[in-house]
Amino acid sequence: MKKLMIAALMMLGTSAAFAGDSEPLKAILKAKTYPEAEQLLKTNLGQLANSEEKAKAYNHLTKLALEKFDKENAIQAANMAAVVAKQPETPYDTLGFYEAAYNATMNGLECMKYDAEPNAKGAVKPKYTENLKMLIANTRMQLVTAGNHYAGLGDQDGVLKYWGTFLDSDDNPIFAASKAQEAQFIGQVAYYSAQFANQAKQYERAEKYADIAMKDEAMREKAQTFKYAMAQRNLKTHEDSVKYVNTIKELYQREPDNEMAFGTLCNMYNELNMNAELKALIDDKLAKDPNNHTAWALKGQSLMNQNTTAENPNWDECIEAFKKAIEIDGTNPVILTYLGYSINSKAAQVNGDRAAQKALYKEAMGYLERAKEIDPNRERANWAYPLYQCYYLVYAASDPRTLEMEKLLKSN
């Protein structure tokens, strides 16, 4: 009896070891086209017996996608040769090529995921991964070209599908060998993907892609500025703002030369009416770097904002700060406009001394005209009204310069 039981167990073991594919898997493997196989896999994924069957099913889908990819890729290669030989080119399915690259990449990654899972005996014995690695690395790289196509169309869904998939798989060790090749463009891809994700209100993705872009030294400053500007726009409560301020403070403490962090922290202190913190921050910056343009500009701006609501404003310190800023860099039309406005405001306080008042308006006029020259369409700075004030009070209402500025203001 014992021998019979052992024999029966052996027979059961043999039967299990040589069990064939499940019926759902057989149906998937019989599919000859990608859409048919994809639909069958979606419908029957939960019916597949184990990870081995899932890996086998996804490998089949990957092969079908690669057939389309290879077909269109071959036509492109032939067309390149035809151009050299001055022969007619063969039309090919560009969008189908991009879709096949995406399908091969996604299904290949799923195949390798299940291929890496332990079998019934607890052993990991990948069957498909080694063969797929190079193939999928190639199709994934084509997602960059696909995303570029959709970026040119302003199609955020297309960009996030192709560039997003490329970036979302960037940390997969399977693609480690591609890092050197990616280095020349991944920063730009990530930066612009972040912008598209932000437009789509997918803020977590936007932040993730901005972080990837920040790893590229050439894109770091732009990506960091974008990331924190995006975060600032999405603040909803005072608690959010305080938390954000602390984040920027930590960044600034780590990177005291980071002008973006300094400027953002100043702006947040200003918005939250944290005037003591703002003054201390700026004074500390100027003590360490007396020729820092940003610090002088922000000092002038903070004093200007305080003066506009003050009962007895003192414009001299504000004007001095703006003048220091333009001595360092006189090309910013916003700072030039703020300086002109501040001098106008000081002039308006003068009583009983027409000559002194006129001299101040003339001084302001010079800065405002420089802002006009730099930014004639007022895309960055609205210099028109303070310049109109200068012309009106220096040259009178009927002067052609005053009338021209009045016409400009009325045309808005």
Buried (B, 14 or more C-beta within 10 A) or exposed (E): EEEEEEEEEEEEEEEEEEEEBBEBBEBBBEBEEBEBBBEBBEEBBEEBBEBBBBBBBBBBBBBBBBBBBBBBBEBEEBBEEBEEEEEEEEEBEEEEBBBBBBBBBBBBBBBBBBBEEEEEEEEEEBEBBEEBBEBBBBBBBBBBEBBBBBBEEEBBEBBBBBBBBBBBBBEBEBBEEBEEEBEEEBBBBBBBBBBBBBEBEBBEBBBBBBBBBBBBEEBBEBBBBBBBEBBBEBBEEEEEBBEBBEBBBEBBEEEEEBBBBBBBBBBBBBEBEBEEBBBEBBEEBBEEBEEBBBBBBBBBBBBBBBBEEEEEBEBEEBBBBBBBBBEBEBEBBBBBBBBBBBBBBBBBEBEEEEEEBBBBBBBBBEBBBBBBEBBEEBEEBBBBBBBBBBBBBBBEEEEEBBBEBBEBEEEE
